[in-house]
Amino acid sequence: MRLLNFLLVAGLLCMASLTFAQRRALVFQSDFGVKDGAVGAMKGVAFAVSDDLRIFDLTHEIPAYNIWEAAYRLNQAAPYWPKGTVFVSIVDPGVGSDRKSVVLKTQSGHYVVTPDNGTLTLVAEALGIQEMREIDEAKNRLKNSNQSYTFHGRDVYAYTGARLAAGIITFEEVGPKLKNEVVRIAYQKPVVENNEIRGNIPVLDIQYGNVWTNIDGPTLARLNIQKGDKVAVKIYHNQTLAYEGTAPLVNTFSGVKEGEPLAYMNSLLNFSLGINMGDFATQHKVSSGPEWTIVLKKG
């Protein structure tokens, strides 16, 4: 009898472990902020789908309507989450329009539930497109929400993402298959031309005012720019010169005196600019986005 009880308990534990392992993390991102109940409503919808879900926040502080920054933050974080994670990203100034509501399955095995409005630009490039499906709202929409036209984050995306993460629906049950194409936002990719590197300022390290670029170490190496070298920098907003100066390429902020500019490789191993104990972006009126371009050369 004791052996039978032991085997029964062990079997139940094993089944519980398998069930837990099958559940995917559900990660929310939006431009809603947390001043009102919007984020709580989405999480409530997800929890009502399955109270076993593991729900997390990427961020809800994307600047209002800033699809580009949503694309960047999603791409910044997604590779560090386990295969099978479901991301729900809602920065949707076109809510209620004819933009498609989709789920992207990346070649890395991650899922992104979002409007196809440019949000997928960077993650599609970095992680690849395995398959795209359009959300069938006749099957994957919160019950009795058909008269709501302005909160698809709650009614469509949170609901569909939760059902997918909980294993209630398969990816194939999301809706009809689409071409492996996403709406893309144009931006300057890193290129080397005429002994200069041209790239983009995709985002600011907003807490400290550091300027992050999409120029990586191998691209710098093509101009033989190494630690200790002076780097000549020009920054353009559209075609207008916004900043020109030089900075040494160092490992840490303490590599220069307080108040002095520096160049460094950020946590994503991309070229960045900062001021030791200062705010480079504010001081030099530099911002970020697809319309911001940076040009480097060895100083």
MIVEXPA-231301 format. One record per atom (N, C-alpha, C): residue in one letter; atom name; y, z, x. Coordinates in steps of 0.1 Angstrom, whole numbers. Atoms other than C-alpha are relative to their C-alpha. Layout:
   residu   atome      yy      zz      xx
        A      CA       Y       Z       X
...
end
This chain:
   residu   atome      yy      zz      xx
        M       N     -12       0       8
        M      CA       0       0       0
        M       C      13       0       9
        R       N     -12      -1      -9
        R      CA      24       9      28
        R       C       2     -14       7
        L       N      -1      13      -6
        L      CA      16     -24      45
        L       C       6     -10     -10
        L       N      -5       9      11
        L      CA      22     -43      12
        L       C      15       2      -2
        N       N     -14      -3       2
        N      CA      55     -25       7
        N       C       9      -5      12
        F       N      -7       5     -12
        F      CA      65     -33      43
        F       C       2     -15       0
        L       N      -1      15       1
        L      CA      57     -70      39
        L       C      10      -4     -10
        L       N      -9       4      10
        L      CA      76     -71       7
        L       C      15       2       4
        V       N     -13      -3      -5
        V      CA     107     -55      22
        V       C       4     -10      11
        A       N      -3       9     -11
        A      CA     105     -77      53
        A       C       3     -14      -6
        G       N      -2      13       6
        G      CA     102    -108      31
        G       C      14      -1      -7
        L       N     -13       0       7
        L      CA     133     -98      10
        L       C      11      -1      10
        L       N     -10       1     -11
        L      CA     153     -92      42
        L       C       1     -14       6
        C       N       0      13      -6
        C      CA     142    -125      56
        C       C       7     -10     -10
        M       N      -7       9       9
        M      CA     153    -143      24
        M       C      15       2      -1
        A       N     -14      -3       0
        A      CA     186    -125      24
        A       C       7      -5      12
        S       N      -5       6     -12
        S      CA     191    -135      60
        S       C       2     -15      -1
        L       N      -1      15       2
        L      CA     184    -171      52
        L       C      11      -4      -9
        T       N     -10       3      10
        T      CA     207    -171      22
        T       C      14       2       7
        F       N     -12      -2      -7
        F      CA     235    -156      44
        F       C       3     -11       9
        A       N      -1      11     -10
        A      CA     229    -182      71
        A       C       4     -13      -6
        Q       N      -3      13       7
        Q      CA     231    -210      45
        Q       C      15       0      -5
        R       N     -14      -1       4
        R      CA     266    -198      34
        R       C       9      -4      11
        R       N     -10       5     -10
        R      CA     294    -216      51
        R       C      13       8      -1
        A       N     -14      -6       1
        A      CA     328    -200      60
        A       C       9      -9      -8
        L       N     -10       7       7
        L      CA     356    -210      37
        L       C      14       4       5
        V       N     -13      -3      -7
        V      CA     390    -213      55
        V       C      11      -7      -7
        F       N     -11       5       7
        F      CA     423    -217      37
        F       C      12      -2       9
        Q       N     -13       3      -7
        Q      CA     455    -233      50
        Q       C       9      -6     -11
        S       N     -10       6       9
        S      CA     487    -240      30
        S       C      14       2       5
        D       N     -14      -3      -2
        D      CA     525    -240      29
        D       C       5       9     -10
        F       N      -3      -8      11
        F      CA     525    -215       1
        F       C       8      13       4
        G       N      -5     -13      -4
        G      CA     535    -184      21
        G       C      -8      10      -8
        V       N       7     -11       7
        V      CA     523    -150       8
        V       C      10       9      -8
        K       N     -10      -8       8
        K      CA     554    -139     -12
        K       C      -4       1     -15
        D       N       4       0      14
        D      CA     538    -148     -45
        D       C     -15       0      -2
        G       N      15      -1       3
        G      CA     503    -150     -61
        G       C      -8     -13       2
        A       N       7      13      -1
        A      CA     494    -186     -52
        A       C     -13       1       9
        V       N      12      -2      -9
        V      CA     471    -177     -23
        V       C     -10       8      -6
        G       N       9      -9       7
        G      CA     456    -149     -42
        G       C      -8      -7     -12
        A       N       6       7      10
        A      CA     449    -172     -71
        A       C     -11     -10       5
        M       N      10       9      -6
        M      CA     430    -197     -49
        M       C     -12       8       4
        K       N      11      -8      -4
        K      CA     409    -169     -34
        K       C      -7       5     -12
        G       N       7      -5      12
        G      CA     402    -156     -69
        G       C      -9     -10      -5
        V       N       8      11       4
        V      CA     389    -190     -79
        V       C     -13      -1       8
        A       N      11       1     -10
        A      CA     367    -191     -48
        A       C     -10      11      -2
        F       N       8     -12       1
        F      CA     354    -156     -53
        F       C      -8       0     -13
        A       N       7       1      13
        A      CA     346    -163     -90
        A       C     -11     -11       1
        V       N      11       9      -2
        V      CA     325    -193     -78
        V       C     -12       7       6
        S       N      11      -8      -6
        S      CA     305    -170     -56
        S       C       6      12       7
        D       N      -6     -12      -7
        D      CA     312    -134     -46
        D       C      -7       3      13
        D       N       6      -1     -14
        D      CA     290    -139     -15
        D       C       8      -8      10
        L       N      -7       8     -10
        L      CA     315    -163       1
        L       C       7       8      10
        R       N      -8      -6     -11
        R      CA     330    -155      34
        R       C      13      -8       1
        I       N     -13       7       2
        I      CA     367    -164      29
        I       C      10       5      11
        F       N      -9      -3     -11
        F      CA     393    -166      58
        F       C      13      -8      -2
        D       N     -13       7       0
        D      CA     429    -177      63
        D       C       2      -6      14
        L       N      -5       6     -12
        L      CA     439    -202      89
        L       C      15       3       2
        T       N     -14      -4       1
        T      CA     476    -199      80
        T       C       5      -4     -14
        H       N      -7       4      12
        H      CA     498    -200      49
        H       C      15      -1       3
        E       N     -14       0      -4
        E      CA     530    -203      69
        E       C       4     -14       6
        I       N      -4      13      -3
        I      CA     531    -241      74
        I       C      14      -2      -7
        P       N     -13       2       6
        P      CA     568    -251      68
        P       C      -2      -9     -13
        A       N       2       7      13
        A      CA     572    -264      32
        A       C       0     -15       2
        Y       N       1      15       1
        Y      CA     561    -300      27
        Y       C      -4      -6      14
        N       N       2       6     -14
        N      CA     553    -304      65
        N       C     -14      -4       2
        I       N      14       5      -1
        I      CA     521    -325      64
        I       C      -4      -1      14
        W       N       3       2     -14
        W      CA     523    -332     101
        W       C      -4      13       6
        E       N       4     -13      -6
        E      CA     522    -295     110
        E       C     -13       5      -5
        A       N      13      -3       6
        A      CA     493    -290      86
        A       C     -11      -7       8
        A       N       9       8      -8
        A      CA     475    -318     105
        A       C      -3       6      13
        Y       N       1      -6     -13
        Y      CA     482    -301     138
        Y       C      -8      13       0
        R       N       6     -13       0
        R      CA     472    -266     129
        R       C     -15      -1      -4
        L       N      14       2       3
        L      CA     440    -278     113
        L       C      -8      -5      12
        N       N       7       5     -12
        N      CA     431    -297     144
        N       C      -1      10      11
        Q       N      -1     -10     -10
        Q      CA     441    -268     166
        Q       C     -11      10      -1
        A       N       9     -11       3
        A      CA     417    -244     149
        A       C     -14      -5      -2
        A       N      13       5       5
        A      CA     388    -265     135
        A       C     -11       0      11
        P       N      11       0     -10
        P      CA     368    -270     168
        P       C      -6      13       4
        Y       N       5     -13      -4
        Y      CA     365    -233     173
        Y       C      -8       7     -11
        W       N       8      -5      11
        W      CA     348    -227     139
        W       C     -14      -6       1
        P       N      14       5      -1
        P      CA     310    -231     135
        P       C      -2     -13      -8
        K       N       4      11       8
        K      CA     294    -263     123
        K       C      -2       4     -15
        G       N       2      -3      14
        G      CA     294    -264      85
        G       C      11       8      -7
        T       N     -12      -7       6
        T      CA     327    -245      80
        T       C       7     -10      -9
        V       N      -8       8       9
        V      CA     347    -257      50
        V       C      14       4       0
        F       N     -14      -2       0
        F      CA     384    -260      54
        F       C       7      -5     -13
        V       N      -8       5      11
        V      CA     407    -262      24
        V       C      15       0       4
        S       N     -13       2      -5
        S      CA     441    -275      35
        S       C       9      -6     -11
        I       N      -9       5      11
        I      CA     469    -278       9
        I       C      15       0       4
        V       N     -15       2      -1
        V      CA     503    -291      19
        V       C       2     -14      -7
        D       N       2      11      10
        D      CA     508    -315     -10
        D       C      12      -3      -7
        P       N     -12       3       7
        P      CA     543    -326     -18
        P       C      -2     -11     -10
        G       N       3      10      10
        G      CA     527    -355     -37
        G       C      -9       4     -11
        V       N       9      -5      10
        V      CA     507    -333     -60
        V       C       2      -6     -14
        G       N      -1       7      13
        G      CA     500    -351     -93
        G       C       2     -15       1
        S       N      -2      14      -2
        S      CA     506    -385     -78
        S       C     -14      -7       2
        D       N      13       8      -1
        D      CA     480    -412     -70
        D       C      -6       2      14
        R       N       7      -3     -13
        R      CA     471    -398     -35
        R       C     -14       5      -3
        K       N      14      -4       3
        K      CA     434    -392     -33
        K       C      -3      14       4
        S       N       5     -13      -4
        S      CA     418    -358     -33
        S       C     -14      -2       6
        V       N      12       4      -8
        V      CA     390    -360      -7
        V       C      -6      12       7
        V       N       6      -9     -10
        V      CA     365    -341      14
        V       C      -5      -9      11
        L       N       5       6     -13
        L      CA     360    -353      50
        L       C     -11       8       6
        K       N      10      -6      -9
        K      CA     328    -346      68
        K       C       2      -6      14
        T       N      -2       5     -13
        T      CA     335    -348     105
        T       C     -13      -2       7
        Q       N      12       2      -8
        Q      CA     310    -360     131
        Q       C      -4      13       7
        S       N       4     -13      -6
        S      CA     310    -324     144
        S       C      -6       9     -11
        G       N       7      -8      10
        G      CA     297    -312     110
        G       C       9      10      -8
        H       N      -9      -8       8
        H      CA     329    -296      96
        H       C       4      -8     -12
        Y       N      -5       6      13
        Y      CA     343    -302      61
        Y       C      14       3      -2
        V       N     -14      -3       3
        V      CA     379    -306      51
        V       C       3      -5     -14
        V       N      -4       3      14
        V      CA     390    -305      15
        V       C      15       0      -1
        T       N     -14       1      -1
        T      CA     425    -318      11
        T       C       5     -13      -7
        P       N      -5      13       4
        P      CA     448    -345      -3
        P       C       0      -9      12
        D       N       0       9     -11
        D      CA     445    -376      18
        D       C      14      -6       2
        N       N     -14       3      -1
        N      CA     482    -377      27
        N       C       5       0      14
        G       N      -4      -1     -14
        G      CA     482    -376      65
        G       C      -5      13       6
        T       N       5     -13      -5
        T      CA     467    -341      68
        T       C     -12      -2      10
        L       N      13       2      -8
        L      CA     435    -356      83
        L       C       3      -8      13
        T       N      -3       9     -11
        T      CA     453    -377     110
        T       C      -6       5      13
        L       N       4      -5     -13
        L      CA     445    -355     140
        L       C     -15       4       0
        V       N      13      -5       0
        V      CA     412    -339     130
        V       C     -10     -12      -1
        A       N       8      12       0
        A      CA     398    -374     122
        A       C      -2      -7      14
        E       N       1       6     -14
        E      CA     407    -386     157
        E       C      -8       9       9
        A       N       6      -9     -10
        A      CA     395    -355     175
        A       C     -15       2      -3
        L       N      13      -4       3
        L      CA     363    -347     156
        L       C      -8     -12      -6
        G       N       7      11       5
        G      CA     355    -381     142
        G       C      -3       0     -15
        I       N       3       1      14
        I      CA     347    -393     106
        I       C     -15      -4      -1
        Q       N      14       4       3
        Q      CA     311    -391      96
        Q       C      -1      -6     -14
        E       N       0       5      13
        E      CA     317    -396      59
        E       C      12       5      -8
        M       N     -11      -4       9
        M      CA     345    -395      33
        M       C      -4      -1     -15
        R       N       3       1      14
        R      CA     341    -387      -4
        R       C      13       4      -8
        E       N     -11      -3       9
        E      CA     367    -386     -32
        E       C      -5      10     -10
        I       N       5     -10       9
        I      CA     365    -355     -54
        I       C       0      -5     -14
        D       N       2       3      14
        D      CA     352    -362     -89
        D       C       4      11      -8
        E       N      -5     -12       7
        E      CA     374    -340    -110
        E       C      -6       2     -13
        A       N       7      -3      12
        A      CA     353    -345    -140
        A       C     -11      10       2
        K       N      11     -10      -3
        K      CA     326    -324    -123
        K       C       5      11       9
        N       N      -4     -10     -10
        N      CA     345    -305     -96
        N       C      15       3      -2
        R       N     -14      -5       3
        R      CA     376    -290    -112
        R       C      -2      12      -9
        L       N       1     -13       7
        L      CA     382    -255    -125
        L       C       1      -2     -15
        K       N       1       1      15
        K      CA     373    -252    -162
        K       C      13       3      -7
        N       N     -12      -2       8
        N      CA     402    -255    -186
        N       C      13      -2       7
        S       N     -13       2      -7
        S      CA     427    -266    -160
        S       C       5     -14      -1
        N       N      -4      14       1
        N      CA     431    -302    -171
        N       C      15      -2      -4
        Q       N     -14       1       4
        Q      CA     466    -295    -185
        Q       C       9       4      12
        S       N      -8      -4     -11
        S      CA     478    -282    -151
        S       C       1     -12      10
        Y       N      -2      12      -8
        Y      CA     493    -310    -129
        Y       C       6       4      14
        T       N      -8      -3     -12
        T      CA     510    -291    -101
        T       C      -7      11       9
        F       N       7     -10      -9
        F      CA     484    -266     -86
        F       C     -14      -5       3
        H       N      14       5      -3
        H      CA     455    -288     -74
        H       C      -6       9      11
        G       N       6      -9      -9
        G      CA     451    -263     -46
        G       C      -9      10      -6
        R       N       9     -10       8
        R      CA     437    -238     -71
        R       C     -10      -7      -8
        D       N       8       6      10
        D      CA     423    -261     -97
        D       C     -11     -10       5
        V       N       9      10      -5
        V      CA     406    -288     -75
        V       C      -5       4      14
        Y       N       4      -2     -14
        Y      CA     406    -279     -38
        Y       C      -7      13       3
        A       N       6     -13      -2
        A      CA     398    -242     -38
        A       C     -14       0      -7
        Y       N      12       1       9
        Y      CA     372    -248     -66
        Y       C     -11      -8       7
        T       N      10       9      -6
        T      CA     355    -277     -49
        T       C      -5       6      14
        G       N       4      -5     -13
        G      CA     356    -261     -14
        G       C      -9      12      -1
        A       N       8     -11       3
        A      CA     341    -229     -28
        A       C     -14      -4      -4
        R       N      13       5       4
        R      CA     313    -248     -45
        R       C      -8      -6      11
        L       N       7       6     -12
        L      CA     305    -267     -13
        L       C      -4      11      10
        A       N       3     -11     -10
        A      CA     307    -236       9
        A       C     -12       9      -5
        A       N      11      -8       6
        A      CA     284    -217     -15
        A       C     -13      -7      -1
        G       N      13       7       2
        G      CA     258    -244     -16
        G       C      -3      -4     -15
        I       N       2       3      15
        I      CA     263    -249     -54
        I       C       0     -15      -1
        I       N       1      15       0
        I      CA     270    -286     -47
        I       C      -3      -5      14
        T       N       2       6     -13
        T      CA     259    -308     -18
        T       C      13      -9       2
        F       N     -11       9      -3
        F      CA     284    -330       0
        F       C       0     -13      -9
        E       N       2      12       8
        E      CA     270    -360     -19
        E       C       5       2     -14
        E       N      -4      -3      14
        E      CA     278    -343     -52
        E       C      15       3      -1
        V       N     -14      -1       1
        V      CA     315    -340     -43
        V       C       6     -11      -8
        G       N      -5      12       7
        G      CA     321    -375     -56
        G       C      -3     -13       7
        P       N       3      13      -5
        P      CA     320    -412     -48
        P       C       4      -1      15
        K       N      -3       2     -14
        K      CA     318    -423     -12
        K       C      11     -10       2
        L       N     -12       8      -3
        L      CA     349    -438       4
        L       C      -2      -7      13
        K       N       0       5     -13
        K      CA     355    -460      34
        K       C       4      11      10
        N       N      -3     -10     -11
        N      CA     357    -440      67
        N       C      14      -3       5
        E       N     -14       2      -4
        E      CA     395    -443      68
        E       C       8      11      -7
        V       N      -9     -10       6
        V      CA     422    -417      63
        V       C      14      -5       1
        V       N     -14       2      -1
        V      CA     459    -419      57
        V       C       5       6      13
        R       N      -4      -5     -13
        R      CA     475    -416      92
        R       C      15       1       2
        I       N     -15      -1      -4
        I      CA     509    -404     104
        I       C       1      -6      14
        A       N      -2       6     -13
        A      CA     521    -425     133
        A       C       7      10       9
        Y       N      -6      -9     -10
        Y      CA     530    -406     165
        Y       C      -3      -6      14
        Q       N       2       5     -13
        Q      CA     533    -412     202
        Q       C     -12       6       7
        K       N      11      -5      -8
        K      CA     500    -409     220
        K       C       3       0      14
        P       N      -3       0     -14
        P      CA     500    -401     257
        P       C      -3     -13       7
        V       N       2      12      -8
        V      CA     505    -432     278
        V       C       7       1      13
        V       N      -7       1     -13
        V      CA     514    -439     314
        V       C       5     -14       3
        E       N      -7      12      -2
        E      CA     539    -466     321
        E       C      11       1      10
        N       N     -12       0      -9
        N      CA     562    -474     350
        N       C       2      13       7
        N       N      -1     -13      -7
        N      CA     554    -441     368
        N       C       6      11      -9
        E       N      -4     -10       9
        E      CA     562    -422     337
        E       C     -11       3     -10
        I       N       9      -3      11
        I      CA     542    -404     310
        I       C       8       2     -12
        R       N      -7      -2      13
        R      CA     553    -407     274
        R       C     -10       6      -9
        G       N       9      -7      10
        G      CA     539    -384     248
        G       C       8       6     -12
        N       N      -5      -6      13
        N      CA     546    -364     216
        N       C       2      15       2
        I       N      -1     -15       1
        I      CA     559    -329     209
        I       C      -5       3     -14
        P       N       6      -1      13
        P      CA     535    -322     180
        P       C       4      13      -7
        V       N      -2     -13       7
        V      CA     544    -285     174
        V       C       7       9      11
        L       N      -6     -10      -8
        L      CA     564    -256     188
        L       C      -9      13       0
        D       N       5     -13       0
        D      CA     549    -223     199
        D       C      10       9      -6
        I       N     -12      -4       8
        I      CA     571    -210     172
        I       C       5      14       3
        Q       N      -3     -14      -2
        Q      CA     570    -173     180
        Q       C       9       2      12
        Y       N      -7      -2     -12
        Y      CA     584    -178     215
        Y       C       9     -12       4
        G       N      -9      12      -2
        G      CA     602    -212     213
        G       C      -5      -9      11
        N       N       5       9     -10
        N      CA     579    -229     238
        N       C      -3     -14      -6
        V       N       2      14       5
        V      CA     576    -267     235
        V       C     -13      -5       5
        W       N      14       5      -3
        W      CA     540    -280     233
        W       C       0     -15      -1
        T       N       1      14       0
        T      CA     531    -316     240
        T       C     -15      -3      -2
        N       N      13       5       1
        N      CA     500    -337     236
        N       C      -5      -7      13
        I       N       3       6     -13
        I      CA     499    -346     273
        I       C     -10      10       8
        D       N      10      -9      -7
        D      CA     467    -332     290
        D       C       0      -2      15
        G       N       1       0     -15
        G      CA     458    -325     326
        G       C      -4     -13       6
        P       N       4      12      -6
        P      CA     440    -357     333
        P       C      11     -11       0
        T       N     -11      10       0
        T      CA     470    -377     322
        T       C      11       4      10
        L       N      -9      -4     -10
        L      CA     493    -356     344
        L       C      -5      -5      14
        A       N       6       4     -13
        A      CA     469    -363     373
        A       C       1     -14       4
        R       N      -2      14      -2
        R      CA     474    -400     369
        R       C      13      -3       8
        L       N     -12       0      -7
        L      CA     509    -394     383
        L       C       0       9      12
        N       N       2     -10     -11
        N      CA     496    -369     408
        N       C      10      12      -1
        I       N      -8     -12       2
        I      CA     516    -341     392
        I       C      -9      12       1
        Q       N       8     -12      -2
        Q      CA     502    -308     404
        Q       C       8      12       0
        K       N      -6     -13       0
        K      CA     509    -271     403
        K       C      10       1      12
        G       N     -10      -1     -10
        G      CA     541    -264     422
        G       C      10     -11       1
        D       N      -9      11       0
        D      CA     556    -298     417
        D       C      11       2     -10
        K       N     -11       1      10
        K      CA     590    -303     400
        K       C      -3     -12     -10
        V       N       2      11      10
        V      CA     587    -323     368
        V       C      13      -3      -7
        A       N     -12       5       6
        A      CA     616    -344     355
        A       C      -3      -3     -15
        V       N       4       0      14
        V      CA     617    -342     317
        V       C      12      -6      -8
        K       N      -9       4      10
        K      CA     635    -362     290
        K       C      -6       1     -14
        I       N       5      -2      13
        I      CA     631    -354     253
        I       C       9      -8     -10
        Y       N      -7       8      10
        Y      CA     641    -378     225
        Y       C      -4       4     -14
        H       N       2      -1      14
        H      CA     645    -373     188
        H       C       2     -14      -6
        N       N       0      14       3
        N      CA     637    -407     174
        N       C       4      -7      13
        Q       N      -4       7     -12
        Q      CA     656    -428     200
        Q       C      11       7       8
        T       N     -12      -7      -5
        T      CA     683    -403     208
        T       C      -4      11      10
        L       N       3     -10     -10
        L      CA     682    -383     240
        L       C       5      14      -4
        A       N      -3     -13       4
        A      CA     681    -346     231
        A       C       1      10      11
        Y       N       0      -9     -12
        Y      CA     674    -330     265
        Y       C      -4      -7      12
        E       N       5       5     -13
        E      CA     671    -338     301
        E       C       2      11      11
        G       N       0     -10     -10
        G      CA     662    -315     330
        G       C     -13       0       8
        T       N      12      -1      -8
        T      CA     636    -304     355
        T       C      -5      14      -1
        A       N       7     -13       0
        A      CA     611    -276     357
        A       C     -12       0       9
        P       N      12       0      -8
        P      CA     584    -265     381
        P       C     -12       2      -8
        L       N      13      -2       7
        L      CA     548    -267     370
        L       C      -7      12       6
        V       N       6     -12      -5
        V      CA     534    -232     373
        V       C     -11       5      -9
        N       N      11      -5       8
        N      CA     504    -212     361
        N       C       4       9     -11
        T       N      -4     -10      10
        T      CA     522    -184     343
        T       C      15       1      -1
        F       N     -15      -1       2
        F      CA     557    -175     330
        F       C       6       8      12
        S       N      -6      -8     -11
        S      CA     561    -150     359
        S       C       1      -9      13
        G       N      -2       9     -11
        G      CA     560    -180     382
        G       C      14      -4       3
        V       N     -15       2      -2
        V      CA     598    -183     377
        V       C       7      13      -3
        K       N      -8     -12       3
        K      CA     626    -158     375
        K       C       3       0     -15
        E       N      -4      -2      14
        E      CA     636    -144     341
        E       C      12      -9      -3
        G       N     -10       9       5
        G      CA     657    -169     322
        G       C       0     -14       5
        E       N       1      13      -6
        E      CA     646    -199     342
        E       C     -11      -8      -7
        P       N      10       8       6
        P      CA     627    -229     328
        P       C     -12      -2       8
        L       N      13       3      -7
        L      CA     591    -237     336
        L       C      -8     -10      -8
        A       N      10       9       7
        A      CA     564    -262     328
        A       C     -14       7       3
        Y       N      14      -7      -2
        Y      CA     528    -249     323
        Y       C      -9      -7      -9
        M       N      11       6       8
        M      CA     495    -259     307
        M       C      -3      11     -11
        N       N       1     -10      11
        N      CA     492    -241     273
        N       C     -15       3      -2
        S       N      14      -4       2
        S      CA     460    -226     258
        S       C      -9     -11      -4
        L       N       8      12       3
        L      CA     449    -261     247
        L       C      -1      -9      12
        L       N       0       8     -13
        L      CA     454    -273     283
        L       C       8     -13      -2
        N       N      -9      11       1
        N      CA     483    -295     273
        N       C      14       4       7
        F       N     -13      -2      -7
        F      CA     517    -298     292
        F       C      10       7     -10
        S       N      -9      -7       8
        S      CA     543    -274     278
        S       C      12       4       8
        L       N     -12      -5      -6
        L      CA     578    -262     285
        L       C       4      13      -6
        G       N      -5     -13       5
        G      CA     593    -227     282
        G       C      10       5       9
        I       N     -10      -8      -8
        I      CA     618    -202     295
        I       C      -6      14       2
        N       N       5     -13      -2
        N      CA     606    -170     311
        N       C       9      10      -8
        M       N      -7     -10       8
        M      CA     617    -143     285
        M       C      11      -7      -8
        G       N     -11       7       8
        G      CA     637    -170     266
        G       C      -7      -9     -10
        D       N       4       9      11
        D      CA     635    -196     238
        D       C       4     -14       4
        F       N      -4      13      -5
        F      CA     635    -231     252
        F       C       4      -9     -12
        A       N      -3       8      11
        A      CA     635    -248     218
        A       C      14       3      -6
        T       N     -12      -3       6
        T      CA     664    -229     204
        T       C      12      -3      10
        Q       N     -10       2     -10
        Q      CA     684    -230     236
        Q       C       4     -15       2
        H       N      -3      14      -2
        H      CA     681    -268     239
        H       C      -1      -8     -12
        K       N       0       6      13
        K      CA     679    -276     202
        K       C     -10     -11      -1
        V       N      12       9       0
        V      CA     645    -292     205
        V       C      -9       5     -11
        S       N       9      -4      10
        S      CA     621    -293     176
        S       C     -13      -9       2
        S       N      13       7      -1
        S      CA     587    -310     169
        S       C      -3      -9     -12
        G       N       4       9      11
        G      CA     570    -336     148
        G       C      -3     -14       5
        P       N       4      13      -5
        P      CA     559    -372     150
        P       C      12      -8       5
        E       N     -12       7      -4
        E      CA     595    -383     156
        E       C       6       5      14
        W       N      -5      -6     -13
        W      CA     599    -362     188
        W       C      -9      -6      12
        T       N       7       6     -11
        T      CA     590    -379     221
        T       C       4       6      13
        I       N      -3      -6     -14
        I      CA     588    -365     257
        I       C      -4     -10      10
        V       N       3       9     -11
        V      CA     589    -385     289
        V       C       0       8      13
        L       N       1      -8     -12
        L      CA     578    -370     322
        L       C      -2      -9      12
        K       N       3       7     -13
        K      CA     578    -381     358
        K       C       1      11      11
        K       N      -1     -10     -11
        K      CA     574    -363     391
        K       C      14       1       5
        G       N     -14      -2      -4
        G      CA     607    -348     401
        G       C       3       0      14
end
